[in-house]
Amino acid sequence: MPETILVIGSNGQIGTELVAELRRINGGSNVIACDIKEPDYDTLNAGPFEFSDVLKKENLKALFQKYRPTQVYLLAALLSAVGEQKPKMAWDLNMNGLFNVLDLAIEFQVKKVYWPSSIAVFGPHSPQFNTPQYCVMDPNTVYGFSKLAGERWCEYYFNKYGLDIRSIRYPGLIGWKAAPGGGTTDYAVHIFHEALQKGTYESFLSADTALPMMYMNDAIRATIQLMDAPAEQLTIRSSYNLGGISFTPDTLAAEIRKHIPDFKISYSDHDLRQAIADSWPKSIDDSQAQKDWGWEIEYDLAGMTRDMLQNLKDIKISN
Ligand SMILES: NC(=O)c1ccc[n+]([C@@H]2O[C@H](COP(=O)([O-])OP(=O)(O)OC[C@H]3O[C@@H](n4cnc5c(N)ncnc54)[C@H](O)[C@@H]3O)[C@@H](O)[C@H]2O)c1
């Protein structure tokens, strides 16, 4: 039996790539994309698309009734930087959107649910290097504590109602197909566009701000690998740490310079995102994901940089 997959928040940085990959694997008509914003050409034309707001439970329920999804991916959220500008809205969307999906998943007997968490669940008192799965967690952004609360609810729905929900704490994600949605790690996407267009980039994070990051190809592969893993192998029902590659703006700029020798980076002072970045881990221990579902990273800094620049150059030529 083919899966019927509903992706809520399909038109953002992750959804754009995840929907394409899920459709490649499962067939276009079996993956229903859904968002409140206009989809891009591929998302609209390669399979069903529905406008729906995750906060409007009755409208969302109509989608569950219409498609009877066997799997649901919930990607709609306000991210870290935007969340600090609109804290109540971030809490409302990140929590009530999750409740609506969890409750409908139970009502409609959805087989598996995917909901992403983030390294933002860690805070200033969490260990900064090789941050373990279990440690002090004192996030100080609305985004961070909405994700931490969400993780606790996911585990609760698994234990209490038997809902098969799976989750990854993504590091900052870097991809070329869609723009990032207002997070603290967005610099690591913008830098590539501006390196190619202008040869310069002003980073809103300081030169030595190390953060865990991951190339989107790896993140999409991890997500689908976790969703395909046998349930009995999974020992974590809150959210799995995922490490990726750890680097600073300075190191990334040096890597870009290997391809664009004249590229210059400068640094702005007093950006609010610096304080958020300073409260997050610098690197992550993802040994539990390796052990439970065989996670292995493919793209290192050099491989990611090469692929990003090549793909962005190809788009420019084809435009
Ligand atoms: N991108 C990253 O680096 C990153 C890192 C860690 C975790 N995450 C998590 O992954 C998920 C997806 O992130 P993303 O980067 O694709 O975000 P994004 O902001 O790029 O995309 C989110 C999508 O949700 C849609 N949306 C917003 N409100 C909605 C609503 N009420 N109903 C339906 N759709 C709505 C938006 O229109 C947008 O298309 C989020 O939960 C985010 O917290 C992302």
The ligand as a Tripos MOL2 file, in Angstrom:
@<TRIPOS>MOLECULE
LIG
   44    48     1     0     0
SMALL
NO_CHARGES

@<TRIPOS>ATOM
      1 N1         15.5850   25.7370    8.6930 N.am      1 LIG1
      2 C1         16.3090   25.4410    9.7590 C.2       1 LIG1
      3 O1         17.5130   25.7150    9.8120 O.2       1 LIG1
      4 C2         15.6470   24.7290   10.9170 C.ar      1 LIG1
      5 C3         16.4580   24.3390   12.0000 C.ar      1 LIG1
      6 C4         15.8610   23.7050   13.0850 C.ar      1 LIG1
      7 C5         14.5020   23.4170   13.0600 C.ar      1 LIG1
      8 N2         13.7420   23.8000   11.9950 N.ar      1 LIG1
      9 C6         12.2990   23.4970   12.0460 C.3       1 LIG1
     10 O2         11.8540   22.9030   10.8480 O.3       1 LIG1
     11 C7         10.5130   23.3340   10.5390 C.3       1 LIG1
     12 C8         10.4840   23.9500    9.1490 C.3       1 LIG1
     13 O3         11.4240   24.9930    9.1150 O.3       1 LIG1
     14 P1         11.6750   25.8640    7.7990 P.3       1 LIG1
     15 O4         13.0500   26.3690    7.9020 O.co2     1 LIG1
     16 O5         11.2180   25.1710    6.5840 O.co2     1 LIG1
     17 O6         10.7010   27.0970    8.1230 O.3       1 LIG1
     18 P2         10.1340   28.1740    7.1040 P.3       1 LIG1
     19 O7          9.7900   29.3930    7.9000 O.co2     1 LIG1
     20 O8         11.0420   28.3180    5.9340 O.co2     1 LIG1
     21 O9          8.7890   27.4630    6.6010 O.3       1 LIG1
     22 C9          7.6570   27.3230    7.4070 C.3       1 LIG1
     23 C10         6.4450   27.2430    6.4870 C.3       1 LIG1
     24 O10         5.2740   27.1670    7.3220 O.3       1 LIG1
     25 C11         4.2720   27.9790    6.7440 C.3       1 LIG1
     26 N3          3.3160   28.3990    7.7820 N.ar      1 LIG1
     27 C12         3.4730   29.4040    8.6820 C.ar      1 LIG1
     28 N4          2.3650   29.5260    9.4300 N.ar      1 LIG1
     29 C13         1.4960   28.5710    8.9950 C.ar      1 LIG1
     30 C14         0.1840   28.1910    9.3750 C.ar      1 LIG1
     31 N5         -0.4610   28.8440   10.3510 N.pl3     1 LIG1
     32 N6         -0.4120   27.1540    8.7330 N.ar      1 LIG1
     33 C15         0.2460   26.4860    7.7260 C.ar      1 LIG1
     34 N7          1.4890   26.8230    7.3050 N.ar      1 LIG1
     35 C16         2.0970   27.8470    7.9410 C.ar      1 LIG1
     36 C17         5.0280   29.1630    6.1560 C.3       1 LIG1
     37 O11         4.2430   29.8280    5.1630 O.3       1 LIG1
     38 C18         6.2660   28.4850    5.5930 C.3       1 LIG1
     39 O12         6.0790   28.1100    4.2420 O.3       1 LIG1
     40 C19        10.1240   24.2940   11.6740 C.3       1 LIG1
     41 O13         9.4530   23.5780   12.6830 O.3       1 LIG1
     42 C20        11.4620   24.7460   12.2070 C.3       1 LIG1
     43 O14        11.3710   25.1330   13.5460 O.3       1 LIG1
     44 C21        14.2810   24.4510   10.9350 C.ar      1 LIG1
@<TRIPOS>BOND
     1     1     2 1
     2     2     3 2
     3     2     4 1
     4     4     5 ar
     5     4    44 ar
     6     5     6 ar
     7     6     7 ar
     8     7     8 ar
     9     8     9 1
    10     8    44 ar
    11     9    10 1
    12     9    42 1
    13    10    11 1
    14    11    12 1
    15    11    40 1
    16    12    13 1
    17    13    14 1
    18    14    15 2
    19    14    16 1
    20    14    17 1
    21    17    18 1
    22    18    19 2
    23    18    20 1
    24    18    21 1
    25    21    22 1
    26    22    23 1
    27    23    24 1
    28    23    38 1
    29    24    25 1
    30    25    26 1
    31    25    36 1
    32    26    27 ar
    33    26    35 ar
    34    27    28 ar
    35    28    29 ar
    36    29    30 ar
    37    29    35 ar
    38    30    31 1
    39    30    32 ar
    40    32    33 ar
    41    33    34 ar
    42    34    35 ar
    43    36    37 1
    44    36    38 1
    45    38    39 1
    46    40    41 1
    47    40    42 1
    48    42    43 1
@<TRIPOS>SUBSTRUCTURE
     1 LIG1         1 GROUP 0 **** ****
